[in-house]
Amino acid sequence: MKTSRTAFTLVELLVVIAIIGILVALLLPAIQAARETARRAQCTNNLKQWGLASQMHHDTYKAFPTGGWNIVFFTARRKSPPAPPFPAAIPPADPNGKPLTLLQQNWGWMYQVMPFIEGSNVWAERSDLLVLQSGPNEANCPSRRGRTLHTFFTATGEMLSDYTGNGGDTNDAGAFNMGLTPYKLTNPTEKRPRWYTGVIVPQDRTWRAGDGSNRWGTPMVALKHILDGTSKTMMLGEKYVPSVQYQGGAYGDNFSWIQGNAWEGVRYANQAPLSDSVQPNPISLTAIGELQCDCDNFGGPHTGGFNVALCDGAVRLVSFDIELPVFQALTNRSDGKSFDLQ
């Protein structure tokens, strides 16, 4: 009788273990979904903070932050670059080491709005290396990664970011017949002026069609230029990073959070957004471990879509399946096209 009772107890124990296993299997997806919901909410809040900071930048300077210059000079945020080939029009350095602003600031939009996101200490930090390494917590989407250092320019690494500015509905060469910014000096044979159509406008060294002069700095985008309405125009968004390279090194994710006029800080709607689950094919690495891919899309790590901040401060989830013309209308500030994100 004792043996039977022992056997019965073992059967009961196995049944209980089986039930617990079934419950865990049922609850685990729900727990993971709850965690992802919390991470997505944090990502939404991050973009909300960046959008509000950009609006405060506009309130202060009457323009949105720029996309930075196409060459990053680590000293240029407090000093002017050397003389030729750079024009002398750039103002001299502030003797107190205060960073330059507006068209004179060569670092990207995320750095430019730091004073408006409780980051004045990082903005004013004298050591460029410390700034590269100690970017804001809001720079990363928790669904993808935490603070991540990638070694490219410096041996100690630079912090990566997960959010990028809207440069418009064409590639980084600009678009014909729209916007504010003349075509680049790097395209001197173009027959017609080229223009950016977004909100976070890169500040290339430009060749001004018509007057034949080389200049630094191009017009900045202000609210008066958002002709399609602030609730219909995208300012910022999440960027696509292939999940196989979250540690950094994919093209568009190998420079730091302060980078000016690169895919890290400005992207374009010339192609559809992508989920991070979409991997380059083939996966090809350079000799130093950089992932070669066409990785300049908007996108993100979430299921179903990615977050964007509109010019009115709202944050919306945009589906990965959005039709490209609709997405391009969202990124073009003045094309006059109507669309519905629902």
C-alpha positions, 0 to 999 in steps of 0.5 A, spaced: 500 500 500 505 504 501 508 503 494 502 504 491 501 511 495 508 513 493 507 511 485 500 515 486 504 521 489 509 521 483 504 521 478 500 527 482 507 531 482 508 529 474 501 532 473 502 538 477 509 539 473 506 538 466 500 543 468 505 548 471 509 547 464 503 549 460 501 555 464 508 558 463 508 556 455 501 560 455 503 566 460 510 567 457 508 570 450 503 574 454 509 576 458 514 578 452 508 582 449 507 586 455 515 587 456 515 589 448 509 594 450 513 597 455 519 598 451 515 601 445 511 606 450 518 608 452 521 609 444 514 613 443 516 617 449 523 618 447 521 621 440 516 625 443 521 628 447 526 629 441 520 632 437 518 637 443 526 639 444 526 640 436 520 645 437 523 649 443 529 649 438 524 653 433 521 657 439 528 660 441 531 660 434 525 661 429 528 654 425 528 647 426 535 644 428 539 642 421 542 636 419 549 638 420 554 638 415 557 633 410 564 633 414 564 633 421 570 637 424 570 635 432 573 642 434 568 646 429 562 646 434 566 651 438 571 654 433 571 656 426 574 651 421 581 653 418 581 658 412 581 655 405 578 651 402 573 654 407 570 661 407 571 666 412 564 667 413 564 662 419 564 666 425 570 665 430 570 661 436 566 663 442 572 665 447 568 661 453 568 655 449 560 655 448 558 651 442 556 654 435 548 654 433 544 654 427 548 654 420 555 654 424 554 648 428 556 642 424 554 637 429 547 633 427 540 635 430 540 631 436 546 635 439 543 641 437 537 640 441 540 637 447 539 644 451 532 643 450 532 636 453 535 637 459 542 635 456 546 642 457 551 639 461 553 634 455 552 640 450 557 644 453 562 639 455 569 641 453 571 634 451 569 631 444 570 624 446 566 625 452 560 627 448 561 622 443 561 616 449 556 619 453 550 621 449 543 621 452 539 615 454 533 618 450 537 616 444 536 609 444 530 605 443 529 599 448 526 594 443 533 594 439 538 596 444 541 600 450 547 604 450 551 601 445 558 604 443 561 602 436 569 603 435 570 607 428 573 614 429 576 613 436 579 607 440 574 608 446 568 608 441 562 612 440 555 612 442 550 610 437 543 612 436 536 609 433 532 616 431 534 620 425 531 626 422 526 627 416 530 629 410 525 629 405 522 624 399 528 623 395 535 620 396 540 625 400 542 628 393 535 632 394 529 633 389 528 637 383 523 643 383 522 643 391 524 645 398 529 650 400 536 647 399 541 648 392 544 642 390 551 640 393 558 642 390 559 635 389 554 635 384 557 641 379 555 638 373 547 638 374 543 642 369 538 644 374 538 646 382 536 640 386 532 641 393 531 637 399 523 637 401 524 635 409 524 638 415 531 636 418 535 639 412 543 637 411 547 643 411 552 642 405 557 646 402 553 648 396 554 651 389 548 656 389 546 656 382 545 663 378 550 666 382 556 662 382 559 662 389 561 657 394 558 658 401 557 654 407 550 654 410 543 653 406 536 655 408 533 652 415 526 650 415 521 653 419 514 652 421 512 657 415 515 652 410 511 646 413 505 648 407 502 641 408 501 642 415 504 640 422 500 634 423 501 632 416 509 632 416 514 628 419 520 631 423 523 625 426 523 617 425 526 611 427 531 608 423 532 601 420 538 597 423 539 590 421 538 585 427 544 582 425 548 588 426 545 591 433 552 592 436 554 597 430 557 597 424 551 597 418 552 603 413 548 608 417 549 605 424 557 606 424 558 613 426 556 616 433 549 620 435 552 627 433 554 625 426 552 631 421 549 630 414 549 622 414 544 616 414 545 616 422 542 623 423 538 624 416 534 619 412 529 619 406 523 616 403 526 614 397 525 607 399 520 604 403 521 603 411 523 596 413 523 592 419 529 590 423 528 583 421 529 584 414 536 582 413 541 584 407 542 579 402 547 577 402 550 579 408 557 581 407 562 584 412 568 589 410 575 587 413 574 591 419 567 588 420 562 593 417 556 590 414 555 593 407 548 594 405 543 599 403 541 600 410 539 608 409 531 606 410 527 608 416 524 603 420 525 599 426 525 593 431 517 593 433 512 589 430 508 592 425 511 599 424 515 604 426 514 610 430 515 617 427 514 624 430 510 629 426 511 637 426 506 638 431 509 634 436 505 628 436 508 621 435 504 616 430 506 608 429 507 608 421 506 601 418 511 597 414 506 596 409 505 603 408 504 605 400 511 609 398 507 615 395 503 616 402 510 615 406 513 620 401 507 625 402 508 624 409 515 626 409 515 632 404 513 638 407 510 642 401 507 637 396 500 639 397 498 631 397 492 629 401 493 622 405 490 618 410 495 614 415 489 610 418 
